[in-house]
Amino acid sequence: MDRLQAMVMFVNVVETEGFASAARKLDASTSVVSRLVTELEDRLGVRLLTRTTRVIRLTEAGAAYFEDCRRILSEIETAELAATGTHGAPRGQLVVTAPVLFGKIFVAPLVLDYLLHYQDVNVHCWFLDRIVNLVDEGADVAIRIGELASSSLQAITVGKVRRVVCAAPAYLNRRGVPSHPDDLARHSTIQASGVSSSPEWRFNGEGRQLAVHIQPRLTTNTNDSAIVAATEGLGIVRLLSYQIARELMEGRLKIVLAEYEPPALPVHVVHREGRHANQKVRAFLDLAIENLRAESSLQ
């Protein structure tokens, strides 16, 4: 058995979610792909895949072996590129994930710039307001806002953002400017569940943490729609500072209760590969880190 070839077959079966799809991608027969993966399992003495008529799933041993295979194959590719003098030419597929609005404002322009520079790379953007598991879901790079849980992932800090309470000047002129978080009970509020689904807004002040229960007039699952409602004067909204940087600059929104804000949240670029990052990942990291650190709304 060609061990390296079997590893390539196994990785492609997992990534394409099937033997037939892997065979098509590799221009091989399904029987050859199936045979090599079975021989690989026999050689290792463990079951890597659970096969049913409909789906193929990794076993616990298979999941660990899959990550090792990906790393080994990536290192081989990097070594070959270096040996042939094309080490500086990223290629392949890159998967990048970020929160929806952060992706729209910052990551999408970065990806366009990246694609213009590197013609042999394809990029998949997953802009989602949830934490994407890089290992389980196969993403290469993620933007994370907030403190990070302990993990084997590599993280680079590129900025920080504030959790701010704001409203349109017209609304504040009409209803008054709150001077204390408790004043929010007398105001119309907008809840953006993309930031937090909790009906409580937490503040820091008077030497302790303050929790204010709100009853929003509008609850929406997108930050975009919450921003529109706030700029139209519907009420007070809580968002992350980068999300409303333009509205603040243009005077369409105004921050209130700034002295009660909780500590700022760090912004990280996260990836799996560490110092073994291949060229497509390394090139994107370099571009993202430089540009995000230069963004005034993230500093």
N, C-alpha and C positions, 0 to 999 in steps of 0.2 A: 504494500500500500504506500502511495506517495502521501506522507503525512501532511505536508504543506497543502497539497491539492485537496485533501480531505477536510482540512481546516477551512479552506476557502469555500468549499461546498457547504459545510455546516453553517458558517456565518451567513452565507447567502440564503440558505433555507430559512434561517431565523428572520433575517431582515425582510425577505419577500413573503414570509408567512406560508411557505409551501414548497414542496419538491418540484412541482411542475413549473411554478413561476421562477424558481432558482435555475432550473434547467434552461428555460428560455433566456434568462439574463446571461447565463454563462455559455450559451450555445452548445449545450450538451443534452444527452437524453435523460429523461426522468429516472430510468432504471440505473444509469451510471451514478447519478447524484445520490439516489437512495442507497445503492450498494456501498458507496464510499462512506457515507455517514454511518451506516450499520457497521461497517468494518472498523470505523473509528471508535464506535461505542464498544465493540468487542475487544479492541486493543486496550482501551482504558478500563474495561471491566465495570462500567457504569452506564446507566441509561441517561442520555442527554436530552431526549425529546419524548414527550408523551404524544402518541399519534392516535387520532380518532378519524372517523370518516369525514369530519368537517373541519377540524382545526388541528394545529400542531402547537404544543406548548412546551416551553422549557421546563425541565425538572430543576430542582435546587442546584444539583451538581452542574446541570447544563447551563444555567444562568451564569454561574461563576466561570465556567470554562469558556462561554461565549465572550465575556469581557476580556479574558486573557487572550483569546484568539484574535479579537479585534485589535488589541494593543500590539500583539506580536506582528500581525500582518501590516499594521500601520508603521511599525518600526522598520520592517523589511522594505516597505515602499519608500520610506524616507531614505534608507541606506542606498537603495537603487537609484533614487533621484540624485542623491549626492554624488554617487559614483559616475553617473552619466553627465554631470555638469548642469542638471536642470533642477537643482535643489530649490532655487528661488521661484519656481513656477508651480503654484498651488493648482490642484486639480481634484475632481471628484465632487461629491455632494456634501454640502454643509447645512446643518439644521440649527437654526437660531430661534430662541424663544424669549419673549418679554411680555410684560403686562400690555394690555390692548393700547391704551393711550400713549404709554411710553414708546411702544413699538411704532405707532403712527408718527409721533413727533420726532423721535431720535433715531430709532433703529432702521426704519425703512430708508431714510436718506443714506445711512451708512452702507446698507446692503447694495443700493444702487451704485454707490461709489466703488464698492468692492467688486461688483460684477463688471464694471467698466474697466477695472484694472486687471482682472484675472478672467480671461476668456474661457478657461477650461474648468471652471467651477460652476455648479448649479446650487442655488440656495433655496431651502424651504424655510419660510417664516411662520412660526406658530405664535401669534399674538393672543394670549389668553390670560384672563385674570384669575389664574390659579397657579400653584407650584407644579411645574412639569418635572417629573423625575428623569434626570438626564440619563441615568443608567437603564432604567426599565423601559423608557419611551424612546431612547435612541437619539436624543438631542446632543449637539456638540457644545453649544454655548448658550448661556442663559443670563438675562439681566434680573437680578433679585433686589427688591427694595425691602429693607428691614434687617434686623439682626438674623444671622444665619445659625442654624442648628449645626452641631458638630458633625462632620462627615469627612470622607476622603476627597471631596471635591476641592479644587483649587479656586480661590477667590481673590480678586483684585479690587480694592476700593477705588471708585472713580468719582464719588461725590456724596452729597447728602441732600435730603429734602425735608421740608417742614410739613406738619399736619396743621393746616390753617383753617380758620373760620372766616368766611367772607360773605359779602352781599353787594348788590348794586347800590351806588350812591343814591339813586332815586328811592329805593326801598328804605334805606337808612334815614333819609330826610323825612320820609312819611311816617315811619314807625319808631324812629329813635335808634341810637347806637347803644348796644348792650355794654355795660361796664363791668359786669361780673357774669360768669357762666350761669348762675341761677336766673339771670334775666332772660335766658333763652326760652323759659316756660311761657313768656308773654309774647313770643315771636313766632312767625310762620317759618318752618324749617323744611329743608329739602334733604332727603336721605339718599346718598349715592352708595348702593350696596357694593359697588366695585371697590370702594375704599373699606367699608365695614358694613356688615349686615346687622350689627348690634344697634338696638334703639338707644344705647347709652353713648354719649360723647364724653371722653375722659380728658381731664385737664390737670395741669400742675399749678399749684398756687397755695399761698398761705402755709407753706411748709408741709403740704400733704397733697395727695391725689384727690381730685374732685371728679365725681361721676354725675352726669346730668342726664336724666331720662327725658327723651324727646318724643313728641308725637308729630311726626312729619305730615305736612299737607301733601307732599309728593314723595313717593319712594320709587326709585328707578334703578335698574341693574346696569346702567352704563353711565360712566362719568361724563361723557359728552352731553347727554341729555340733561344731567344735573347742572352742568355749566350753563347751558342755554337757558334753563329755567331761572337760574340765579341772575344772569345778566338781564333777563326780562323783568326782573323785580319781583319774582314770586316770593322769595324769602331768603333765609340764611342757609348756607351750605358748608359742609366740611369736606375739604379736598386736600390733595398733596400740592405743595407749592409749585412744582414744575408744571402741573396740569393747567394752571391758570396764569402762568407767567405773562402770556400775551395780553390777557384781559386786564391784569393788574397794570401792565405798562401803558395800555391804552385808556386806563381810567374807567373801564366798564365794570370792574369789581374792586372792592376795597376790603382789606383785612381788618378784622375786629378781634378783640380779646387776645392780642398777640402776647401780652404779658403772662397769659395762662397756658401758653402752648406747651405740650410735652416735649421731651428731647427730640432732636432731629433724627431721622432715619437714614442709615447709610445706604448707599447704592453700590452694588457689587456686580462685576462681570465674573461669571462662574463658568468653569469648564472642568472636564474630567481628566485630561491627559497629563497635567503637570509638565515637567520638563521634557516629556516625550511627545508633546503636542506636534501633530504633523503640520505640514506647511499651510494647508488650507485653513486650519484652526489658528495657527500662529499668526498668519497674515491678517485674519479678521480681528484677533485679539489686539494686535498692535494698532490697527486702525480705530477700533472701538475705544480703547483706553485713551489714546491721544485725543480723539474728538470729544468724548464724553467729559473728560477732565477740563476741556476748554469751554464747556457750556456754562455760562454764568448762572443759569437757573438751577444748576445742580451743585453749586458751590455755596 
